[in-house]
């Protein structure tokens, strides 16, 4: 019986998978960029000699590598620079300041509005700049910050172009341009906006492939709404294991709708007791990390009838 030695295994790392030529450890071979399983000495060996035999294994491994990234728990939200609590996951409970570009929790902004002297109420609680005196001033500030690669300013400006608000003429092309630039620079909310745009088809032509593409990028960066939507898509397709993986990840980040799905999944037998208890613990801890009296008062203010 033949035995593969450690030396044989090491030698295979330095041999072209098609022709068998060795680079003698010199590093001239190029790995398959999709799966990183095999190496080639040139493009001819990759495309002509070996790809037909390797294609199936390559696609399988590439899918496995992508799923490892897709189903990895994303990094947490940053903290509010005023109270140093983790920023809420719901965008309506955060405020981007067009003056300094800081993202503040609504609780801190609301607390300042209630407690500050009249001359200070309309100033930014972080940099103390006076609030925009008009829509025109707000838009100019957003444009200036967008020119400086403030991704949230791009997103907000794009939203105003999409809806035709704050004195801007509705311009879907400009909105998409700003969303794409914001997403390219790493704003996960921009990826989510693009996913919604391609899903609804009211701003741009519907494209299911792009819906999934942008939703996946948003989810991997920590967008809980995109993650929840991906879970719904997998559930509708009958891929229950993948659906509950998505929902567990977003529930771990404190998303209520995903936690409800996990509870129902546990009752239906799709979620194990161990996974359910771990998710409940992570969800509860995250909610506690985002909770404060000022945020509770701001949330009550948002739903208070005018």
Secondary structure as the mmCIF struct_conf table of DSSP 4:
data_model
#
loop_
_struct_conf.conf_type_id
_struct_conf.id
_struct_conf.beg_label_comp_id
_struct_conf.beg_label_asym_id
_struct_conf.beg_label_seq_id
_struct_conf.end_label_comp_id
_struct_conf.end_label_asym_id
_struct_conf.end_label_seq_id
HELX_RH_AL_P HELX_RH_AL_P1 UNK A 6 UNK A 12
TURN_TY1_P TURN_TY1_P1 UNK A 13 UNK A 14
STRN STRN1 UNK A 15 UNK A 15
TURN_TY1_P TURN_TY1_P2 UNK A 17 UNK A 19
STRN STRN2 UNK A 22 UNK A 22
TURN_TY1_P TURN_TY1_P3 UNK A 24 UNK A 25
BEND BEND1 UNK A 26 UNK A 27
STRN STRN3 UNK A 30 UNK A 31
TURN_TY1_P TURN_TY1_P4 UNK A 33 UNK A 35
BEND BEND2 UNK A 37 UNK A 37
STRN STRN4 UNK A 39 UNK A 40
BEND BEND3 UNK A 41 UNK A 42
HELX_RH_AL_P HELX_RH_AL_P2 UNK A 43 UNK A 44
HELX_RH_PI_P HELX_RH_PI_P1 UNK A 45 UNK A 50
HELX_RH_AL_P HELX_RH_AL_P3 UNK A 51 UNK A 70
TURN_TY1_P TURN_TY1_P5 UNK A 71 UNK A 71
BEND BEND4 UNK A 72 UNK A 72
HELX_LH_PP_P HELX_LH_PP_P1 UNK A 73 UNK A 78
STRN STRN5 UNK A 79 UNK A 79
HELX_LH_PP_P HELX_LH_PP_P2 UNK A 80 UNK A 80
TURN_TY1_P TURN_TY1_P6 UNK A 81 UNK A 83
BEND BEND5 UNK A 85 UNK A 85
STRN STRN6 UNK A 86 UNK A 86
HELX_LH_PP_P HELX_LH_PP_P3 UNK A 87 UNK A 88
BEND BEND6 UNK A 89 UNK A 90
HELX_RH_3T_P HELX_RH_3T_P1 UNK A 91 UNK A 93
STRN STRN7 UNK A 94 UNK A 96
TURN_TY1_P TURN_TY1_P7 UNK A 98 UNK A 100
STRN STRN8 UNK A 103 UNK A 105
HELX_RH_AL_P HELX_RH_AL_P4 UNK A 106 UNK A 115
BEND BEND7 UNK A 116 UNK A 116
TURN_TY1_P TURN_TY1_P8 UNK A 118 UNK A 122
STRN STRN9 UNK A 123 UNK A 123
TURN_TY1_P TURN_TY1_P9 UNK A 125 UNK A 127
HELX_LH_PP_P HELX_LH_PP_P4 UNK A 129 UNK A 129
STRN STRN10 UNK A 130 UNK A 130
HELX_LH_PP_P HELX_LH_PP_P5 UNK A 131 UNK A 132
BEND BEND8 UNK A 133 UNK A 134
HELX_RH_AL_P HELX_RH_AL_P5 UNK A 135 UNK A 147
TURN_TY1_P TURN_TY1_P10 UNK A 148 UNK A 149
HELX_RH_AL_P HELX_RH_AL_P6 UNK A 151 UNK A 163
TURN_TY1_P TURN_TY1_P11 UNK A 164 UNK A 164
TURN_TY1_P TURN_TY1_P12 UNK A 166 UNK A 167
HELX_LH_PP_P HELX_LH_PP_P6 UNK A 168 UNK A 170
HELX_RH_AL_P HELX_RH_AL_P7 UNK A 172 UNK A 184
TURN_TY1_P TURN_TY1_P13 UNK A 185 UNK A 186
HELX_RH_AL_P HELX_RH_AL_P8 UNK A 188 UNK A 200
BEND BEND9 UNK A 202 UNK A 204
HELX_RH_AL_P HELX_RH_AL_P9 UNK A 208 UNK A 220
TURN_TY1_P TURN_TY1_P14 UNK A 221 UNK A 222
HELX_RH_AL_P HELX_RH_AL_P10 UNK A 224 UNK A 236
TURN_TY1_P TURN_TY1_P15 UNK A 237 UNK A 238
HELX_RH_AL_P HELX_RH_AL_P11 UNK A 240 UNK A 252
TURN_TY1_P TURN_TY1_P16 UNK A 253 UNK A 254
HELX_RH_AL_P HELX_RH_AL_P12 UNK A 256 UNK A 268
TURN_TY1_P TURN_TY1_P17 UNK A 269 UNK A 269
BEND BEND10 UNK A 270 UNK A 271
HELX_RH_AL_P HELX_RH_AL_P13 UNK A 273 UNK A 290
HELX_RH_AL_P HELX_RH_AL_P14 UNK A 293 UNK A 303
BEND BEND11 UNK A 304 UNK A 304
#
